[in-house]
Amino acid sequence: MNESPETRSSEGIRKSHASPFKSGFIAIVGRPNVGKSTLMNRLLGQKVSIVSPRPQTTRTRIAGIKSLPGAQMIFLDTPGIHKAGGYFHRLMVKSAMNTLAEADLILWIVEATDPLSEDDKHILEALKGVKAPILLAINKVDLVEKQRLLPVIDRFQALLPFVDIVPISATEGDNVEVLESLLIQHLPEGQPLYPLDQLTDQPERFIIAELIREKIFHLVYQEVPYAVAVEVEQVKALEGRDLTDVEATIYVEKDSQKGIIIGRGGAMLKKIGEQARPEIEMLLGTQVFLKLWVKVRSDWQKDHEALKRLGYLQP
């Protein structure tokens, strides 16, 4: 059907007034346990990064992708930046620092309850050298009185030329929608960088391993702090059945830790499996038969090849 000049003209006006599509990488940085993963999951509306009350839960850069009608935001959840000691922890911090260089926008998260810690000062020095715009989110505002918040904002405002400063609560969701709209505003114009239905850049097996590790963190962190890694050996959908076999190995550094993970009569290992299974089923969209083994590998945190295989280093 031929369009009238009036129709073509009004269509042109609509196009000329349409907002340009925005897309880009947003690096979420901050000290350990400041709420980076909680905020990313909140923004995505789905769990991609595991969370626990323990610092350094996130061990590698994880991208969470949110596609909207007018924008695609690729959030890069990074390990907490701190003064690291051992080889593995230095690699985690290096991963976070490298992310700053590739980001189109940086979201620095600090705590309203403990502004400008020593780790924050370390991050501040790193941010002084970046070219991307920086947006500051002051998290955990639900834990402080409002009159205590203004001095915190003033203090940070004097440190860097932030494009915006937003007080939020990642746990409660306070002001997160405002934060999202500001992030979109400061992203560059561009086309989507990932398929619109893609949620993360991490392979399925890595996410499953992280879900299992999260449950271990919650259940036995005091006894087995950073000694745990998880490798998924198999994810096999059973033909003709709504069931997937998942096999994974939990690595620890000592025999005593192996005993703690297994528990008396296998009780703790069973509990880990019971808590991880529903989230794995949600991820895969099928029922899951989960088999877990525990092995001792004392040097996995120092073994470059092992760290590659576990997904903590780029191959």
Sequence and secondary structure as in RCSB ss.txt:
>XXXX:A:sequence
MNESPETRSSEGIRKSHASPFKSGFIAIVGRPNVGKSTLMNRLLGQKVSIVSPRPQTTRTRIAGIKSLPGAQMIF
LDTPGIHKAGGYFHRLMVKSAMNTLAEADLILWIVEATDPLSEDDKHILEALKGVKAPILLAINKVDLVEKQRLL
PVIDRFQALLPFVDIVPISATEGDNVEVLESLLIQHLPEGQPLYPLDQLTDQPERFIIAELIREKIFHLVYQEVP
YAVAVEVEQVKALEGRDLTDVEATIYVEKDSQKGIIIGRGGAMLKKIGEQARPEIEMLLGTQVFLKLWVKVRSDW
QKDHEALKRLGYLQP
>XXXX:A:secstr
    HHHHHHHHHHHHHS   EEEEEEEEESTTSSHHHHHHHHHTS  S   SSTT   S EEEEEEETTEEEEE
EE        SHHHHHHHHHHHHHHHH SEEEEEEESSS S HHHHHHHHHHTT  S EEEEEE GGGS HHHHH
HHHHHHHTTS  SEEEE BTTTTBTHHHHHHHHHHHS B   SS TT  BSS HHHHHHHHHHHHHHHHHTTTSS
S  EEEEEEEEE TTSSEEEEEEEEEESSHHHHHHHH GGGHHHHHHHHHHHHHHHHHHTSEEEEEEEEEE TTT
TT HHHHHHTTSS  
